[in-house]
Amino acid sequence: MAKIPHRLYLTEEQMPKQWYNLRADMKELPDPMLNPKTFKPATEEELYPVFCEKLAHQELDDTTRYVDIPEEIQEFYKMYRPSPLIRAYNLEKALDTPARIYYKYEGNNTSGSHKLNSAIAQAYYAKEQGLKGLTTETGAGQWGTALAEACSYYHLPLTVYMVKCSYEQKPFRKSIIQTFDAQIVPSPSMTTEVGRRILAENPDTTGSLGCAISEAVEKAVTTDGYKYVLGSVLNQVLLHQSVIGLESKTALEILDEYPDIVVGCAGGGSNLGGLIAPFMQDKLLGKADPKIIAVEPASCPSLTRGRYAYDFCDTGKVTPLARMYTLGCEFIPSANHAGGLRYHGMSPILSKLYHDGYMEAVSYEQSKVFEAAVLFAKQETILPAPESAHAIRGAIDEAIKCKESGEAKTILFGLTGTGYFDMNAYSAYLEGTMTDYVPTDEELEAAFAKLPKIPGIQ
């Protein structure tokens, strides 16, 4: 058998022409999003004040299995897609494992991540609807950068609320977002009512994605012609990100491979949901039974230590309620947490699949994650984003298990992006000053106690 190439790129003709909607094949659907005023399932029309109309439709569409990707978006994708599927030969050798390790590398665009896959789709629909501008939040900055790129392409003004501690840790994210003409604001800020309220209650807060979402939603609903867009968690985002998994599956088929194990980092769920989509479809339909692993930070462990409950998607409690694994919308991750993956909840789709036993979850302290990141960089010459390094850690541990058992399994993981804006964190790790933080049970219980009380549900 000829040696499998290090990198495999699909042709433009082999790229997906449709997104895959995982909900269409789920045995049981996630519980519906609720209107926070009535506690009844939110209707498409009730989402219009916040979301673009076609995105609101995608959010609630549980039945359409495949959604055509507009030709204009397909053409945009061709500027940086297809992304390569790479065989990690050097990492395999370093680990002395019989496992075959592949990774899908999504860092080949200026945002340095997979986020552009959904950003361009959301900007496209906003432009099509004739909107005047958009607002959003960002944690580590990858989503804010990607949406700035997409909005610049369509000449749409954009305001980005970035989690304050990340804003301070990564000053060059501000520069690149501004390069694409977007405005960036550290959150919480004094520019919104909810931001001022959060700061009044906790002046020293380092911020959270929940805070930033609250500010971005307020800015959108109080500005004529503006809507809010989100880079993770939502059903529509996982739909757009399915291009990652669809490309991966096609490439593996060309190599006559199929993953025994699929590993992805998990924050809100965009990369993980996109990567696993076609493999989870096989699992749901009984065609295959891959082991699917979500890897999250121990400092923000929504799947491994959260509650499966209805919760607000933001700290200011202005968004609809979603049933998901959550740490409570008021949970603020420790400021020493270096990467993204800071959201208090997990995608309702992924939460339901995890709750029903279709996938597993593990968490790691960040020092263990950076240990894996450095090893990977030395072997594969790509400096991974801290988020991506969680998946690397998980894949390495699975490969070590293969070494111990002698099983030559095929492992696929998602390399979501590059870590060149995360050098302060790398420096802390290399200099031995990085610390690990794991929330106590008491801290989590305090947050759970504030979960909303839904009549007849919780």
Summary of the structure (lengths in Angstrom):
residues: 458
radius of gyration: 20.4
end to end distance: 57.2
largest distance: 66.1
contacts: 1742
relative contact order: 0.15
helix: 42%
strand: 17%
